[in-house]
Amino acid sequence: MQFDQQNRREFITLLGGAAAAWPRAARAQQPPMPVVGFVNGGAPEVHRASAFGKGLNEAGYVEGQSVLVEYHWLEGRYDRLPSLMADLVRRRVAVIATPGSNPASLAAKAATATIPIVFGVGADPVKLGLVASLARPGGNATGINFFGQEVTAKRMGVLNQLVPKAVRVAVLVNPANATTAEATLREIPEAARALGLQIRVLNASTSREIEAAFATLGREPADALFVAGDGFFTSRRVQFAVLAVRHAIPAIYSTREYPEVGGLMSYGTDVMDRFRQVGVMSGQILKGAKPADLPVIQSTKFELVINLQTARALGLELPNALQLLADEVIE
């Protein structure tokens, strides 16, 4: 076949257009990547997101290549949960992951009985109504129990060891995180009574209310402060560390992230391992595992972390027994 100049140009243009269209056609035929809706109560935390991504990697998924993760950080706005969960359900995400939040886990469970949920909760997931049993969850949810409430008495005892002359202890809870606040307030009275301590409950759900709580302690001093576990509180950990030193009040927290930025001490489970485990289980479900068949994991690693510099700033002597008990003493 003979081509004149015009035909040759048209043929080359047509060939180039077809070549450009091939990758688009191939892409169109590929199934879309599964989407994981990740929901956390605090502010954006790169290290927590990275731990979750590491878990997905262990299960064979690479974020952005074989799975998309939508990160939703509530920054203490727990009232956003119903609409957020309704949106995730409407869009039929592959998995809803709530690695560190009782309210988010319960909101997910209330929103769907079909989309798989992988939770991280600080209370018994059976009592919360998330699963039928730890060994056989039986529904669309499974995950990890990190014993947030069960360690309340231990946390109070450790605080008492560091501040043995304490009599009055303030307990700060976030009422917006109702299940955690209520569970803490159920456990605290008995723990305090056993140690001969008097407690006073303070509430805070915003940064301004945290300031107000410390101002109250300035007017009506306490000997020590017990800060309940809460995702929003954790995201405000620098504020807590600064205010506690400013008001010269020894405080204990739920995770090592507080003493790492200047908080006095913490006792609880390994946060990064929890987020990683939720990532692993999310990946297993993406591969076809059923939440009903994946037993709930129970945290086994607990850590006591003390910031020695802050202890000195508060005029506290670190007892040898407590120093030996600590998993890490930050100089």
C-alpha positions as CSV (number, residue, x, y, z in Angstrom):
1,M,0.0,0.0,0.0
2,Q,1.3,3.4,-1.0
3,F,1.0,6.2,1.6
4,D,1.2,9.8,0.5
5,Q,2.5,12.4,3.0
6,Q,-0.9,13.3,4.4
7,N,-1.9,9.6,4.9
8,R,1.4,9.0,6.6
9,R,0.9,11.8,9.1
10,E,-2.7,10.6,9.8
11,F,-1.4,7.0,10.4
12,I,1.3,8.1,12.8
13,T,-1.1,10.3,14.7
14,L,-3.6,7.4,14.9
15,L,-0.9,5.0,16.1
16,G,0.3,7.5,18.7
17,G,-3.2,8.0,20.0
18,A,-3.8,4.2,20.2
19,A,-0.5,3.7,22.1
20,A,-1.5,6.4,24.6
21,A,-4.9,4.8,25.0
22,W,-3.5,1.3,25.8
23,P,-2.3,2.1,29.4
24,R,-5.5,3.9,30.1
25,A,-7.5,0.9,28.9
26,A,-5.3,-1.4,31.0
27,R,-5.8,0.7,34.0
28,A,-9.5,0.8,33.5
29,Q,-9.6,-3.0,33.6
30,Q,-7.7,-3.2,36.9
31,P,-9.9,-3.5,40.0
32,P,-9.8,-0.4,42.2
33,M,-7.6,-0.5,45.3
34,P,-9.4,-1.4,48.5
35,V,-9.9,1.6,50.9
36,V,-9.4,1.4,54.6
37,G,-11.1,4.1,56.7
38,F,-8.8,4.8,59.6
39,V,-10.4,6.8,62.5
40,N,-8.6,8.2,65.6
41,G,-9.8,10.5,68.3
42,G,-6.8,12.8,68.5
43,A,-4.8,15.1,66.2
44,P,-2.7,13.7,63.2
45,E,0.1,11.6,64.5
46,V,2.7,10.5,62.0
47,H,4.2,7.8,64.2
48,R,0.9,6.2,64.9
49,A,0.0,6.2,61.2
50,S,3.4,4.7,60.4
51,A,2.9,1.9,62.9
52,F,-0.5,1.1,61.2
53,G,1.2,1.1,57.8
54,K,3.9,-1.2,59.1
55,G,1.2,-3.7,60.1
56,L,-0.4,-3.5,56.7
57,N,3.1,-4.2,55.2
58,E,3.5,-7.3,57.4
59,A,0.2,-8.5,56.0
60,G,1.5,-8.0,52.4
61,Y,-0.1,-4.6,51.6
62,V,1.7,-1.4,50.6
63,E,-0.1,1.9,51.2
64,G,-0.7,3.8,48.0
65,Q,0.2,0.7,45.9
66,S,-2.1,-2.1,46.9
67,V,-4.3,-0.3,49.5
68,L,-5.5,3.2,50.1
69,V,-5.8,4.4,53.7
70,E,-8.1,7.4,54.5
71,Y,-7.0,9.0,57.7
72,H,-9.6,10.7,59.8
73,W,-8.3,12.5,62.9
74,L,-11.2,13.7,65.1
75,E,-9.0,16.1,67.2
76,G,-11.4,15.5,70.1
77,R,-14.6,16.1,68.0
78,Y,-16.3,12.9,68.9
79,D,-19.6,14.4,67.9
80,R,-18.4,14.0,64.3
81,L,-18.4,10.2,64.5
82,P,-22.0,9.4,63.4
83,S,-21.8,11.3,60.2
84,L,-18.2,10.2,59.5
85,M,-19.2,6.5,60.0
86,A,-22.3,6.9,57.9
87,D,-20.2,8.3,55.0
88,L,-17.6,5.4,55.3
89,V,-20.5,2.9,55.2
90,R,-22.2,4.7,52.3
91,R,-19.0,4.5,50.3
92,R,-18.5,0.8,51.2
93,V,-14.9,1.0,52.4
94,A,-13.2,-2.4,52.7
95,V,-12.3,-2.1,56.4
96,I,-12.9,0.5,59.2
97,A,-9.9,0.6,61.5
98,T,-10.3,2.3,64.9
99,P,-6.9,1.5,66.6
100,G,-7.2,3.6,69.7
101,S,-10.7,4.8,70.4
102,N,-13.6,3.3,72.3
103,P,-16.0,5.9,70.9
104,A,-14.9,5.4,67.3
105,S,-15.1,1.6,67.7
106,L,-18.7,1.8,69.1
107,A,-19.8,4.3,66.4
108,A,-18.5,2.0,63.7
109,K,-20.3,-1.0,65.2
110,A,-23.5,1.1,65.4
111,A,-23.2,2.2,61.8
112,T,-22.7,-1.2,60.1
113,A,-23.2,-5.0,60.7
114,T,-21.5,-5.9,57.4
115,I,-18.3,-3.9,56.8
116,P,-15.4,-5.4,58.7
117,I,-14.2,-3.4,61.7
118,V,-10.8,-3.7,63.4
119,F,-10.7,-1.9,66.7
120,G,-8.4,-1.0,69.6
121,V,-10.3,-0.5,72.8
122,G,-9.2,0.0,76.4
123,A,-12.2,-1.8,77.9
124,D,-13.5,-5.4,77.6
125,P,-14.9,-5.6,74.0
126,V,-17.4,-8.2,75.1
127,K,-18.9,-5.9,77.7
128,L,-18.8,-3.1,75.1
129,G,-20.9,-5.2,72.8
130,L,-18.4,-5.3,70.0
131,V,-17.9,-9.1,70.0
132,A,-19.6,-12.2,71.3
133,S,-16.4,-13.6,72.8
134,L,-12.7,-13.0,72.6
135,A,-11.9,-16.3,71.0
136,R,-14.8,-16.2,68.6
137,P,-15.9,-12.6,67.9
138,G,-18.8,-13.9,65.8
139,G,-19.7,-10.7,64.0
140,N,-18.1,-8.1,61.7
141,A,-15.6,-6.8,64.3
142,T,-12.4,-7.9,65.9
143,G,-9.2,-6.2,67.2
144,I,-7.2,-5.7,70.3
145,N,-7.9,-5.0,73.9
146,F,-5.2,-2.8,75.5
147,F,-6.6,-2.8,79.0
148,G,-6.9,0.9,79.5
149,Q,-9.3,0.5,82.5
150,E,-7.8,-2.6,84.0
151,V,-4.5,-0.8,84.7
152,T,-6.2,2.1,86.5
153,A,-5.4,0.8,89.9
154,K,-1.8,0.0,88.9
155,R,-1.3,3.5,87.5
156,M,-2.7,5.1,90.7
157,G,-0.4,2.8,92.8
158,V,2.7,3.9,90.8
159,L,1.8,7.6,91.2
160,N,1.5,7.0,95.0
161,Q,4.9,5.4,95.0
162,L,6.5,8.4,93.5
163,V,4.5,10.9,95.6
164,P,4.0,8.9,98.9
165,K,2.8,11.9,100.9
166,A,0.0,12.6,98.5
167,V,-3.5,12.8,100.0
168,R,-5.6,14.6,97.5
169,V,-5.5,13.4,93.8
170,A,-7.3,15.2,91.0
171,V,-8.6,12.9,88.2
172,L,-9.0,14.5,84.8
173,V,-11.4,12.8,82.3
174,N,-12.8,13.8,78.9
175,P,-16.7,13.6,79.1
176,A,-16.9,13.7,75.3
177,N,-15.2,10.2,75.4
178,A,-18.0,8.9,77.6
179,T,-17.3,5.2,77.7
180,T,-13.6,5.8,78.8
181,A,-14.5,8.5,81.3
182,E,-17.3,6.4,82.9
183,A,-15.1,3.3,83.1
184,T,-12.2,5.3,84.7
185,L,-14.6,6.8,87.2
186,R,-15.9,3.3,88.1
187,E,-12.3,2.0,88.8
188,I,-10.8,5.1,90.5
189,P,-12.7,5.2,93.8
190,E,-11.7,1.7,94.9
191,A,-8.1,2.2,93.8
192,A,-7.9,5.5,95.7
193,R,-9.6,4.1,98.8
194,A,-7.1,1.2,99.0
195,L,-4.3,3.7,99.1
196,G,-6.0,6.1,101.5
197,L,-6.3,8.8,98.9
198,Q,-9.1,11.4,98.3
199,I,-10.1,12.1,94.7
200,R,-11.6,15.1,93.0
201,V,-12.9,14.8,89.4
202,L,-12.2,17.4,86.8
203,N,-13.6,17.5,83.2
204,A,-12.0,18.7,80.0
205,S,-13.0,18.2,76.3
206,T,-11.1,21.1,74.7
207,S,-7.7,22.7,74.9
208,R,-9.2,25.7,76.7
209,E,-10.9,23.4,79.2
210,I,-7.6,21.7,79.9
211,E,-6.2,25.2,80.8
212,A,-9.2,25.8,83.0
213,A,-8.7,22.5,84.8
214,F,-5.2,23.4,85.7
215,A,-6.3,26.9,86.7
216,T,-8.7,25.2,89.1
217,L,-5.8,23.2,90.6
218,G,-4.0,26.5,91.0
219,R,-6.8,27.8,93.2
220,E,-7.6,24.5,94.9
221,P,-4.4,22.5,95.0
222,A,-4.1,18.8,94.7
223,D,-1.0,16.7,95.6
224,A,-1.0,14.8,92.3
225,L,-2.9,14.4,89.0
226,F,-4.3,11.3,87.3
227,V,-5.0,11.9,83.6
228,A,-7.4,9.4,82.1
229,G,-6.6,7.7,78.8
230,D,-8.0,9.6,75.8
231,G,-6.9,10.2,72.2
232,F,-7.5,13.9,72.3
233,F,-5.6,14.2,75.6
234,T,-2.7,12.4,74.0
235,S,-2.6,14.9,71.1
236,R,-2.4,17.7,73.7
237,R,0.5,16.0,75.6
238,V,2.9,19.0,75.3
239,Q,0.2,21.3,76.8
240,F,-0.2,18.8,79.7
241,A,3.6,18.6,80.3
242,V,4.0,22.4,80.3
243,L,1.0,23.1,82.6
244,A,1.9,20.3,85.0
245,V,5.4,21.8,85.5
246,R,4.0,25.4,85.7
247,H,1.6,24.4,88.4
248,A,4.1,22.1,90.1
249,I,1.8,19.1,90.1
250,P,3.1,15.5,89.6
251,A,1.0,13.8,87.0
252,I,0.7,10.3,85.6
253,Y,-0.6,9.5,82.1
254,S,-1.6,6.5,80.0
255,T,1.1,6.3,77.3
256,R,4.8,6.8,77.0
257,E,4.2,9.7,74.5
258,Y,3.7,12.0,77.5
259,P,7.0,11.5,79.3
260,E,8.8,11.6,75.9
261,V,7.8,15.3,75.6
262,G,8.3,16.3,79.3
263,G,5.4,14.7,81.1
264,L,6.4,13.1,84.5
265,M,5.4,9.4,84.0
266,S,3.2,6.9,82.3
267,Y,2.0,3.4,82.7
268,G,0.2,1.4,80.1
269,T,0.5,-0.8,77.1
270,D,2.7,-0.3,74.0
271,V,0.8,2.1,71.8
272,M,2.9,1.6,68.6
273,D,2.5,-2.2,68.9
274,R,-1.3,-1.8,69.2
275,F,-1.5,0.3,66.0
276,R,0.7,-2.2,64.2
277,Q,-1.4,-5.1,65.3
278,V,-4.6,-3.4,64.0
279,G,-2.8,-2.8,60.7
280,V,-1.9,-6.5,60.5
281,M,-5.5,-7.6,61.2
282,S,-6.8,-5.1,58.7
283,G,-4.5,-6.7,56.1
284,Q,-5.6,-10.2,57.0
285,I,-9.2,-9.2,56.4
286,L,-8.3,-7.5,53.0
287,K,-6.8,-10.9,52.1
288,G,-10.1,-12.6,52.9
289,A,-10.1,-13.5,56.6
290,K,-13.4,-13.0,58.4
291,P,-13.5,-10.8,61.5
292,A,-15.8,-13.4,63.1
293,D,-12.9,-16.0,62.9
294,L,-10.1,-13.7,64.1
295,P,-9.7,-13.9,67.9
296,V,-9.4,-10.6,69.7
297,I,-5.8,-9.9,70.7
298,Q,-5.0,-8.9,74.3
299,S,-2.0,-6.6,74.9
300,T,0.8,-8.3,76.9
301,K,3.5,-5.6,77.0
302,F,3.1,-3.0,79.7
303,E,5.6,-0.2,80.2
304,L,6.4,2.3,82.9
305,V,8.2,5.3,81.6
306,I,9.5,8.1,83.9
307,N,11.0,11.4,82.9
308,L,13.8,12.0,85.4
309,Q,14.4,15.6,84.4
310,T,10.7,16.5,85.1
311,A,10.9,14.6,88.4
312,R,13.8,16.8,89.4
313,A,12.0,20.0,88.3
314,L,9.1,19.0,90.5
315,G,11.5,18.3,93.4
316,L,10.7,14.6,93.5
317,E,13.1,11.9,94.5
318,L,12.9,8.8,92.4
319,P,12.8,5.7,94.7
320,N,15.2,2.9,93.8
321,A,12.3,0.4,93.7
322,L,10.5,2.5,91.2
323,Q,13.6,3.1,89.1
324,L,14.2,-0.7,88.9
325,L,10.5,-1.2,88.0
326,A,10.7,1.4,85.2
327,D,11.1,0.1,81.6
328,E,12.7,3.4,80.7
329,V,13.9,6.4,82.7
330,I,14.3,9.4,80.4
331,E,17.3,11.5,81.6
